[in-house]
Amino acid sequence: MVEVQHLTKLFGTQAAVNDISFSVGKGEILGFLGPNGAGKSTTMKIATGYLPPTSGSVRVAEFDVVEHPLEVRRRVGYLPEHNPLYLDMYVHEYLDFIGSVHGLKGQERRSRVQQMVDRVGLGREQNKLIGALSKGYRQRVGLAQALVHDPQVLILDEPTTGLDPNQIGEIRQLIRELGQDKTVIFSTHILPEVQALCDRVVIISRGQLVADSPVRELGALAQGETIIRAEFEGPIDAEVLRRLPEVKAVEPGPNNTWRIRTTGTTDQRGAISRLAAQQGWILLGLRQEEQSLEQVFGELTK
């Protein structure tokens, strides 16, 4: 549904996006991650037709965003990072207006507006001025306008900004439901959201793609590093541990525990166990740690 090929965007001589490629299929939820200034919002704006690319291409539902911008906009719902709203309009009035912009008419438009009001939890607020709403409810209005024309592709830039924990849970559930039959691309700095919602993750840093992986496989990308936690009955000579092949670092912890960072693809727990037996160390525990998404993100973007 969305295909990005060798996309580059220059502002003057600075490359905000530098030759990135990835694709997202129907029924897939993609987490689009990166530090501030990495090029996420620029990429999303190009995918919606808001900005032109310098080179490369973006296709949405087989339509090129430069050659067929109106066809793309008919198929995309977009919630930008800074949610622009008409603050002097009523919620229901604004959504009706957005529906008319997308060509919805009569009963179909009224029905879609009411569906979106109910779906994003705006029922009690629909007759209020948007300017009188809290930030969280304004974000819900932004989600509703992105959905009112029933787009095939949803592009959401920081969709849970300003929401309280209950609202975040409701929006996560909504995104999960939408992802069953739509293509969803969303950026966030709340990494647990990615683990809770996403099928895949694309990470960019300084305009370049540094990861494109299923969430469950992302840990293996952090420089091929594995962390092993070892617990011994008494003190050991850490320097002996450091001499093992593929051991990158040995870090002490409390009560004779050690955090052992290894490189390569070979599981080093067997080698550590044999070394402990040779040295006469009593080994109480040995386990391989799963790297958190925060750790992986830090390694890939530092």
Summary of the structure (lengths in Angstrom):
residues: 302
radius of gyration: 24.3
end to end distance: 31.2
largest distance: 82.2
contacts: 942
relative contact order: 0.14
helix: 36%
strand: 29%
